[in-house]
Amino acid sequence: MPRAYIGVDVGTTSTRAGVFDEAGTLLATARHPIRIWHEAGDIVEQSSADIWDACAKSVRAALAEAGIAPDSVGGVGFDATCSLVLVDRQGEPVTVSSSGDKQRNVIVWMDHRATAEARLINETEDAVLRYVGGSISPEMEMPKLLWLKRHASASFDAAGHFFDLADFLTWRATDSLQRSTCTVTCKWNYLAHDSGGWSAPFFQRIGLSDFVSENYARIGTEIVAPGTRLGAGLTRAAAADLGLSPGTPVGAALIDAHAGGIGAIGGRDGSGEATDVCDRLAYIMGTSACIMATTREPCFVPGVWGPYYSGMVPDFWLNEGGQSAAGAAIDHLLKSHPGFGEASAAARSEGLDIIEFLERRIIARAGDASRAALLARDVHVLPEFIGNRSPYADPDTRAVIAGLDLDTDIGAMERLFVAGLCGLAYGLAEVIEAFAAHGVRSGIMIMGGGASRSPLVRQIMADTTGLTVALPQTKEPVLLGAAMLGAVAGGAYASIGETMAKMSALGRKSEPTAPDMAAFHARKRDVYKLLREVDRGSRAAMRGMAGG
């Protein structure tokens, strides 16, 4: 009997489920929103119970849409943002919130409350930090854990388990406490290449010796490769929630962007030749963006996370650049513009979302996606609203916009939109150049995430970086990557590598860049660099002043 495989993706604002067949063909998808709390001081929180409920509703809806019987599902895989989840020894939520609300037990990846703790950890200059580009980010888990110990000790002590969100989901599904190599290596400073894994001197040096004395019981004592079958599969309770059969295989999880990488970079290209994943850069663009390169040997790139052994593709090293605000930056730019209301109403009248509405207008006026960038000739954006993740590893960076006038119409909004996309592309180019300077080189970039469907985004990225930009054949590479975990756990394929070759393929590629457009972007990048100097200079000028 043909088998189907389910991938469950938990993003920042919603969960999604996708049903795929053994060839990687998408049969159905469903989405459900999740709650999120924002508070002053860069506080962003969620509820693990709400997230699990949204997963269950998404899976049930996708199954119904696909018309698949529960006993036809051969495996399930989960991916999620790298958010931190606290539960007690009985599995009940432990609050991370000043409100005391127990349901608010998730510190979201983009929460920057632990910036001071990240600085304290970086001041140790511990050797472990070499494997995060020399500087740990407040988006990672050790600064968040140290913040809890320093500022919410009751919750820190009450927690029976600290989970990366993806590992929480597999635990909730199977009762297995096994953690994924991907999550703990990429976000918890686990050294997968080292037989010891966790570094006791590092924990002691940064003020988290509790975990050493506990023999790491609360953060993971058994680390397994993504796709490893966990426990006896779905528990009866989890199966009832998801509408699946008890015992359905569940694979060890991936971080969401890394699932997109797995779903994208190994795809067949029609040449019949074996795929070289080391020649393929993955750019997964959603609320944030991840830029991921695979190498056979470790490459140390200052300001870029990694190198991580088996952080994404088993037995290969991963360097992970990123942009803390990508889709979130574009959304903020648009919503802050006076023309947003008018543009939103016009988009609704045409049955389009606002991004698609703007793109259609822009490309129609410009003639093609490449020359559309000319609309942003006089508007320039450094879109780093919540810091620079790489290659500068500066969480205090903030956005700078130059060239605004008093125009409030949709045309002015379009110029700002294109300028924001250019700014993201220039940040991407800086990461790629940092990669290349330290021996990490790629010939093609595979884009995934919601923004990858935009021909305007793809072409601006190609024209700026000089790389050919390709789409995965599937429109849902993140969900496919998660489903691949289920396929490996269920025994359909022997490894992640085999699964990538069998379930994914490449699709459309970008057009060659015209010389005049390459020159245009080079000139705008000069302005972008000036904006970065303005940001740094303004912060330096105001440092130490009251209110800072």
N, C-alpha and C positions, 0 to 999 in steps of 0.2 A: 504494500500500500504506500503511495507517495506520502512523504512527510512534509509538514510545514514547520517553520521555525519563527519564533517571535523575538523581536528585539524591543526592549523598553528603554526609552531615552528620557531622562529627567533633566530638563534645562532649568533656567533661572525662573521662568514664569509659567511653565507648563510641563506636563508629561505627555509623551507620545508613545504609541505602540504601533509596530509594523509587523505584518505577517508576510513571510517570504517562502517561496518554494526552494527546493534543493539547488536550483540553478541561480538563485539570487533574484528571481523575478518578484517584484513587489505585488502582493495580492490585495492588500488593504492597509489603511492607516486610520488612526483615531487620535484625538488630542483632548486633554482636559486641563483647565487652568489650575494653578496652585497659588495659595496665599503667600504674600510676602509683606514683611513689616520693615519700613524704613524709618530710622530716627536720626536725630542730630548726632554728630560725632562719628559719621561713617558707619552707623549701626545698621546691619541688614540681617533679618532673622526669618526663619521659617519653622514649620511644624513637620516632623517626620511622619506623624499620623496622617496629616493632610496629604503629604506626598504619597504615602502608600495607598491611601484611598483613591487618589487621582490615577495612580498606576493601575489599580484594579479596574476602574471605570474605563480607562483607555484600552486595556487588554480586552475586556468584555465587548466593547464597541467594535474594535478591530476584528475580533473573531466573528461577530455577527455580520459585519460588512463583507468579510471574506467567505462566509458560509462554511467555515471550517469546524468540524466536530472536535471537541477537546482531545479525544484519543488519537487524533491525527497529528497532534503537535509533538514533534520529536525532541524539542528542546527550547529553552528560554535563556536569553541573555539580557543583562542590565548594564546600562551606562548611566553616569550622572555627573553633575558638576562636582568639583572637589570641595564641597562644603563639609563642615564638621558636625557630627551628630552625637549627642549625649543621651545615654539611657542608663538606668540603674541596674542592679544585679538581677532584678526580676523582669527587666526589659521595658520598664515604664520610663517615659520621658523625664529628663532632668533639665530644668530651665537654664537657659544661657542669658536670660533677659533681666534687665533691672526691674521690669514689671512684676517679676515673680511668676508669670504665667508659665506653667509647666509645659503647655503645648508648644511654646516657643523654645524648642530644644535644638535648633540648628543655627549655627553661625554660617551664613552664606559665604561662598568663596570671595565675593566682592566686598565683604565687610572689612574695613581697614582699622578697626578699633585697636589692633595689635601692632600698629606702626612703631610705637616706642619699644615694644618687646622685640620686634624684628631688628631694630638698631642695636639693642643690647646683645642679641645673639650674634650679630655681625661683628660686634666689637671683640668677641672672643677670638676671631680669626681661626677657628677650629678647622682642621683639615677636611672635615666632612663638608664644609661650605664650598670646597672646590667643585663638588658635584651639583651645585646649584648656581654655577657661573660666578662664584665668589661672594654672592650676596643673597641671603634669604629674603623672601617677600612676605609681607603681612597677609598675603592671600594663601600662604601655606599653613600647615597645621601646627608646627611647633610654636610659632609666635602666638597663635590663638590659644594653645594649651597653656603657655606661660602666662598669657593675659588672664585666663580663668584662675590659675593658681594664685596670681597676685591680687586680682580684683573680685573674684567670685569663688572664694575658697570652699564655701559650702557646696556649691555645685561640682567643683573639681573633686572634692572628697566623696560626694554621693554617687558619682558616675561609676557604674560597674563596667561600662565599655565606652571607649571613644572610637567612633567609626568615621571613616570617610563615607560620604553618602552612598556611593556605589556599593561599598562593602556592607553598609547597613541594609540595603535592599536585598542582597543575596542572603544575609543572615535572617532577615524577616521572611524570606521565601523558603529557607531550608533549615534554619536553626544552626547552620554551620558558622563557626567563628573564624574559619580560614579567610585570610585577606589576600587580595590580588597583588601580585608583584607590581603591577602598573600603579596602583594607588599609593602604596607605601613607599615605593621608590621615588615616584615623581613629586609627592607632596608631604611625605613624612620623614625624609632624610634617611630612609632605609638604604643600605648599600648592598644591592642585589648581587654585585660582582664579588663581594667579600663573604667568606664563609660565616663570619659572625653576624652579618646583617645589620643589627642595631649596634651603634657605637656607645658603649657605656661612658667613656670619657666625655663624649659630646654632651650627653644628657646631664652628666654631673657638672660640666662647665657652664651650661646654660641655665642651671637651676631647676632641672626636672629629674633629679635623681630618684624621685618616687618610682618612676617606671623601671629603673634598674633594680631597685630593691624588690619590686613586685615581679621581677623576671618578665617584664613586658606583657603581663597577663591582660592588661586593659587596652593595649594597643595592637596586640597581635603576636602570637607565638608560632603560628604556622602560616607561612607565606607560600602561595601557589601561583602558577602561571595562569594568565587569563584563558578562559575556556575550560579549565580543569573542572570536572564534574564534582559538585559539592554535595556532601552528605548522601542522603537517599532521595535527593530531588525535592520537589515541592512537598511541604507538609500538608496534612489534610486541611488545616486552617487556611494556609496560604492558597492552596488550590481552590478552596471554596470562595475566597475573595476574588481570585483572578478568573474564575470560571473554567479552570483547567483540571486535568486529572491528577490526583495525588501521585507522587513519584516521578512526575515529568522532570527530565534532567534539567539542571540549572548550571550554567557555566560561571566560573569566577569572572568578575566584572572588569570593566574598563572605565576610565574617566571619559566624559562625553566627547571631547575633541579627539582623544586617542581612538575611540570607536570610529569616528569619522575618518581618521587616518587609515585604520585597518580596512574600512569599507571603500577606500579610494585608491591607495597607492599601489596595490598589488594587481590591479585590473588588467585584463588582457587588452592589447592594443591592436589586434588584427594582423600583426606581422608574423605570428607563429613563433617568434623568438621568446626565450625565457625572460621574464620581467626582472629588471634590476631595481629593487626597491631603493637602493642607495642613490640612484639617479633621479629620484622623484621626491620633490618637496610637497608636503601636505599643508594646505592653508585652509583651516576650518574657521569660518567666520560666522559668528552668531552674536549674542550680546557682547561677548568679548571675542578675541581671535587668537588662535594658536598656530604657530608656524613651526612645523616639525620636520626634522631631517634625520635620516637613518644612515648610520655608518657601521663599517665592520670593526673599526678600532675606535677607542675613545678619543674624542676631540674636545679640548677645553676652550670654550668661547666665553670670555669675560662678559658678564651681564646677561648671559643666556643660560637658562636652566639646563642642567645636565652637565656632562653626559650621564645618561641613565642606562644601565645594562638591563636589557629586556623590558624597558619601560613601555614599549609599544609592540614592536615586532620581536618575538622571542629570539634570543641569542644574538641580537643586534643592539647597537648603542643608539640612543636617542638624544638629540639636542632639541630643546623646546623653547623657541622664542614666543613672544606673545604681545598682545595689545589689550590692556585691561578694559578699554572701552572701544568697541568697534560698532556693532549695530546699535548699542546703547548711545554712542556718541552721535550717530546720525539721527536717531530718534529725538535726542535732546535738541540738536540743532533745529530740526524741523518744528518741533513743538514750541520752541522759544521764538519762532519767527512770527511777526504780525500777520503774515498771509496764511498761517496754518488753518485757521477756521474756514476761510474761503476755499482753500485747496482741498480740504477734507470734504466739504460739502460737494464740490465738483467731482471728486473721486467717487463718492457714494452714488451720485446721480448716474455715473457710468458703470457702476458695479465693480469698481476697482479699489484696491487698497492704495494708500497715498503714494507709496514708493513706486508702484507700477504706473500709476497715473502720471507722476512727474517724469518718469523715465520715457514714457511714450511721447510726451510733449517735447522733451529735451532732444531725443533722437530724431524725431520728425523735423525739428527746427535745424539741427546740426547736420543732418544727412547721414551720419553713421555714428556708432558708439565711440569710435576713437576721437573724432573731431568734436564731440560733445564736450570734451574737457576744456575747449577754448572758451566756453561760457564762463569759466572761473579764472579768466586772465587776470582780473583785478581784485579778486577776493581770495584770501589765503587763510587756511585754518591749521593750527596745531591742535588736533582733536583729543588731547590727553586730559580728559576731565577728571579722571581718578588715578593719575600717575602714569609713569612709564614703566612697563614691566620689563622690556628689553629693547635695545641693548644697553640702556643706561641704568636699569634697576633703580629708578628714582621714584618712589611712591608719592613724593611731594610735588612732582610736575603737575601743572594745570594748563588748561586750554588757553590758547591765544588766538584771536581772530583779528584780521586786518583787512581794510578795504570796504567796510560797510558804509552804506549811504542811508538816506531817509526813505528809500523806496519800500513800500509795504505790499506790493502786488505779488502774484504767483511767480512772475518772472524773476523777481529778486530772490524769492525762496529757492527757485531752481538753481540760481547761481551759487547760493550758499550750500545747497545740497551737493552740487558737483565739486565745489571747493572742499567740502568735508570728505568726499570720497578720495579726492586727490591727496588730502592730508593723511588718510589711512594708508594709501598706497606708498607714500613717501616714508612713513614709519616702517612699513613692510620692507621696503628697499633697504633701509638702514640695517635691519636684522639680517637680510640676505647677504649684504656686504660684510657684516661682522662674521657670519658663517664662513664666507669664502676666504676671509683673511686668516682663518684658523683651520683651513683644510677641509671644510665642509662645502662641497659643491654639488649642485643639482642642475640638470638640463631642462626639466619640465616641472611645472607646478600644478598639482591637482587641487582644485578648489572644492570644498564641501561646506555644508551649512546653508541656512536660508538665503544668505546674500549671494551664494554662488549661482543661483538661477538667473541673476541679473546680467544681461549682456554688457550693460554699461560698466558695472563693477569689474567684470572679468577683463574687459578690454583696457580699462584704465590701469588695472594691476599689471597686465602684460606690457603695456606701453611704458610703464614706469620702471619695471624691474628688468626688462629685456628677456624675460623667460616666456616660453610658450605656456599658456594657461589652458588646461584641459578640465573638462567636467567628467565625473564618473558617469557611467551609462545610467545608473539608477539615480533617481532624483532624491533619494533618501540614503546617502552613504552612512550617516551616523546610525540610523536604525538598522541598516544592513550590517554594519560592524558589530552591533549588539547581537543581532540574530546569528551572526557567524559564531559567536561564543556558544550559543545554544546548539548549533550544528556540531561543533567540536565536542561539547559535553554529551550530546546524544549519540555520538559515534558515527555520524554521517561522513565525517572527514577526520583524518588522523591528527591534523595540526592546523594552527592558524595559517601557516604558509600555504598549505594545500587548499584550505578554505578560500583564501583570497584569490587563488588562481582559478578556482572552480565557480565561485559565486559572484565575481565582479569583473567589470570591463570598463574601458575608457570610452567616452563619447566625444562630444563636440570640442574643438580646439579654437583658440583665439586666432584672429587675423594677424598677419605680420605688421609690425609697427613702421609707419612712414617716418622717414628721417626728420621731417619738420616737426612731427609730434614728439619724437624722442628729444629734440632740442627744446621744445616748449616745456616739457616736464623737467628737463635738467635746469632750466631757468627758474621754474617755480620751486624746485627743490632748494635753490639758493635762498629764496625768500623764506621757505620753511625753516631752514637752518637759522636765519635771522630771528624768526619767531621763537625758536628754542633759546637763543641767546637772550631775548627779551624776558622770557619766563625766568630763566636762571638769574639774570641781573636784577629783576624786580624783587625776587625772593631774597636775594642777598642784600639789597638795599633796605628792605623792611625787616630783616632779621633782628630780633631782640626788641622790637617795638611793642608797646602795650597791645594786648588783644591777640597776639600771634601765638 
